[in-house]
Amino acid sequence: MGTQNHYLTKEEDWVLIRSASDLLNKLMEASWVRPAERVTISKLQHVLSKIPRIAELNYINLSLSGPHKFFGDIKVFDWWEIQFNDGEVKIQNGGHFHRPSTGGDTFTSSCWSIYPDSESDYSDFLASHWIVPDVVEFPESVERIDLSAGGYSLRLTDESNTLLEEMEDEEIEDEASEEEEDEEDEEDEEDDSEKEFKPFELLPVDDDERELAKLVSSEEVEAHETDYGYAAKNCDQCGRDFCERGFYVDGKVRGQSMWANFCIPCWRRHGEGIGWGAGQLYARQSNGKWRLVAGFAD
């Protein structure tokens, strides 16, 4: 980086820097963040802690996506990004907006960046995103983040962190195994006409699920076309493996706009309900698939 060894910071820059640091701290404390990922997050903490001096690190990028939020027929999710690249620090946030009548698009809410021996550059685009509900600048959006609520996705790029590469290799192997299993499942599937009229099953595993099973209407299920869920693997609240359960709910978190996948005990504590716009109830079938049994579209 030669003689470039300082940023020309202004007082207002520190609001963004502290907010970015708060986001990194939240990630370090999140139970679902893996050790390999914590290594890269700590590097970005180091970058921010050294400002106005410049860290001697390679390219690092952190991108966090939030859970889906629903406002009527509008669906939005937020994203946050922190990047270090050859001395430049960039902090920005935005989201993705989708409405059935107009389609979807990604947008940027605010962006802050600073280069060595230069003052920062900051822009916010809130006025131009009037159509997007609940859009805010980076600091306020970070305050709202609750990583324990589920539905968040973290993506990191850090070529000098070999632990991330090992983690990615393991994920590729897992995906390959899942693809092989899917291919085997496809070979065993019946044709569409047979599947259409296949009876559904309710296989509750405890008292909570047995009580919920009583609310499922056979007439309602059979009146709708067979619809299978995307087979979520774990409860977003407690982490419980759905393979051990007979039901799960893909539903709205009570008092919030975000959605999550719940096991039934967590759904009773944190879920909004069962019904279109509130939650869909899926029942595990003997073939391992998850069939929609309540919460159909009107």
PEVENUR-V429058 format. One record per pair of residues at least 24 apart in sequence whose ideal C-beta (glycine too) atoms are under 8 Angstrom apart, sorted by the first residue. I is the first residue (numbers start at 1). J is the second residue. D is the distance in Angstrom with one decimal. If there is no record, write none. Layout:
i:j:d
I:J:D
I:J:D
This chain:
i:j:d
1:54:6.2
1:56:7.5
1:86:7.6
1:87:5.4
1:116:6.2
4:54:6.8
4:87:6.3
4:116:3.5
4:117:5.0
5:53:6.5
5:54:5.6
5:116:7.1
6:52:5.1
6:53:6.1
6:54:6.8
6:116:7.1
6:117:6.6
7:51:5.8
7:52:4.6
7:53:7.9
7:54:6.9
7:89:7.6
7:114:5.0
7:115:7.6
7:116:6.5
7:117:7.6
7:118:7.2
7:120:7.5
8:52:7.5
8:114:7.9
8:117:6.7
8:118:6.0
8:119:4.6
8:120:7.9
9:51:6.5
9:52:4.9
9:114:7.2
9:119:7.8
9:120:6.9
10:119:6.5
10:120:6.5
12:122:7.8
13:112:7.4
13:114:7.0
13:120:5.0
15:139:5.8
16:91:5.3
16:112:4.6
16:122:7.4
16:138:6.1
16:139:6.9
17:48:5.7
17:51:6.1
17:91:7.6
19:91:7.7
19:138:5.7
19:139:4.1
19:142:4.8
19:143:7.9
20:48:5.9
20:82:5.4
20:91:4.8
20:138:7.5
20:142:7.7
21:45:6.7
21:48:5.1
21:49:7.6
22:142:5.5
22:143:7.8
23:64:7.3
23:80:6.1
23:82:7.2
23:142:4.9
23:145:6.9
24:48:7.3
24:62:7.9
24:82:7.2
26:142:7.8
26:145:6.0
26:147:5.6
27:64:7.3
27:147:6.9
27:154:7.0
29:147:7.8
30:147:4.2
30:148:7.4
30:152:8.0
31:148:7.7
31:239:7.8
32:147:7.5
32:152:7.9
32:239:7.7
33:154:6.6
34:167:6.5
35:163:7.3
36:161:6.9
36:163:3.6
36:164:5.3
36:166:7.1
36:167:4.7
37:154:6.4
37:156:5.7
37:164:7.1
37:167:7.7
39:158:7.8
39:161:5.4
39:163:5.9
39:164:7.7
40:156:4.8
40:158:4.2
40:161:5.1
40:164:6.5
41:156:7.6
43:84:8.0
43:158:6.8
43:161:7.7
44:82:5.6
44:84:6.6
47:84:4.9
47:89:6.4
48:89:7.6
51:89:7.2
54:87:5.3
54:116:5.6
55:84:6.9
57:84:6.2
57:160:7.7
58:158:7.5
58:159:6.1
58:160:5.0
59:84:7.0
59:85:5.1
59:86:7.3
59:157:7.1
59:158:7.7
59:159:6.8
60:84:4.7
60:85:7.9
60:156:7.7
60:157:6.8
60:158:4.9
61:85:7.8
61:156:7.0
61:157:4.2
61:158:7.7
62:154:7.4
62:155:7.6
62:156:5.6
63:154:7.5
63:155:4.6
63:156:7.7
64:152:6.4
64:153:7.3
64:154:5.4
64:155:7.8
65:152:6.7
65:153:4.4
65:154:8.0
65:155:7.7
66:95:8.0
66:145:7.1
66:151:6.7
66:152:5.8
66:258:7.4
67:149:6.9
67:150:6.7
67:151:2.6
67:152:6.5
67:258:4.0
67:259:6.2
67:260:6.7
68:151:7.0
68:258:6.7
68:259:5.5
69:134:6.9
69:257:4.0
69:258:5.4
69:259:8.0
70:252:7.3
70:257:6.1
70:259:7.2
70:277:7.4
71:133:4.4
71:134:7.1
71:257:6.9
73:99:6.0
73:100:5.8
73:101:7.6
74:98:7.1
74:99:4.9
74:133:6.3
75:99:7.6
75:104:7.9
76:132:6.4
76:133:6.7
76:134:7.0
78:141:6.0
80:138:7.2
80:141:6.9
80:142:7.1
80:145:7.9
87:115:6.5
87:116:4.4
88:113:6.2
88:114:7.1
88:115:5.1
88:116:7.8
89:113:6.7
89:114:5.4
91:138:6.3
92:138:7.0
93:137:7.4
93:138:4.5
93:141:5.2
93:142:7.9
95:132:6.9
95:135:6.9
97:131:7.3
97:132:5.1
107:132:6.5
107:135:7.8
109:135:5.5
109:136:6.8
109:137:6.2
109:138:7.3
109:141:7.2
110:137:4.4
110:138:5.1
112:138:7.2
134:257:7.4
149:236:7.3
149:237:7.9
149:253:6.2
149:256:7.3
149:258:6.3
149:260:6.7
150:235:8.0
150:236:2.5
150:237:6.1
150:260:4.3
150:261:7.2
151:236:6.0
151:258:5.8
151:259:6.7
151:260:5.5
185:287:8.0
185:288:7.9
195:226:5.9
196:225:6.9
196:226:6.0
198:226:6.8
200:226:7.8
200:283:6.8
200:285:7.0
200:291:5.3
200:293:6.3
201:283:6.7
201:284:8.0
201:285:5.2
201:286:5.9
201:291:7.8
202:246:7.2
202:283:5.4
202:293:7.2
203:246:4.4
203:283:6.9
203:284:5.8
203:285:7.7
203:286:7.2
204:246:4.6
204:247:6.8
205:244:7.0
205:245:6.1
205:246:4.6
208:264:4.7
208:265:5.6
208:268:6.9
209:245:7.2
209:246:5.0
209:247:5.2
209:264:5.3
212:247:6.1
212:264:5.8
212:281:7.3
213:246:7.9
213:247:7.5
213:283:7.9
215:274:7.5
215:294:6.9
216:281:7.3
216:283:7.4
216:293:4.9
216:294:5.6
217:294:7.6
220:294:7.3
220:296:6.8
221:291:8.0
221:293:5.2
221:294:7.8
224:292:7.6
224:296:5.2
226:291:6.7
227:291:7.1
227:292:4.3
228:289:5.0
228:290:6.1
228:291:5.7
228:292:7.2
229:280:7.4
229:282:4.4
229:290:4.1
229:291:7.5
229:292:6.4
231:288:8.0
231:289:7.0
231:290:5.4
232:261:4.0
232:290:7.9
234:261:7.5
235:261:6.3
235:262:5.9
235:263:4.1
235:266:5.5
236:260:4.0
236:261:5.0
236:262:7.0
237:262:6.1
237:263:7.4
237:266:3.9
237:269:7.9
237:270:5.9
238:263:6.5
238:265:7.7
238:266:5.5
240:266:7.8
242:284:7.6
242:290:7.9
245:284:6.9
246:283:6.6
246:284:5.4
247:281:6.3
247:282:6.7
247:283:5.5
247:284:7.1
248:281:7.9
248:282:5.5
248:290:7.0
249:274:6.9
249:279:4.9
249:280:6.9
249:281:5.4
249:282:7.4
249:295:7.9
250:279:6.6
250:280:4.9
250:282:6.8
251:278:6.1
251:279:2.5
251:280:6.8
251:295:7.7
252:277:7.6
252:278:5.5
252:279:6.1
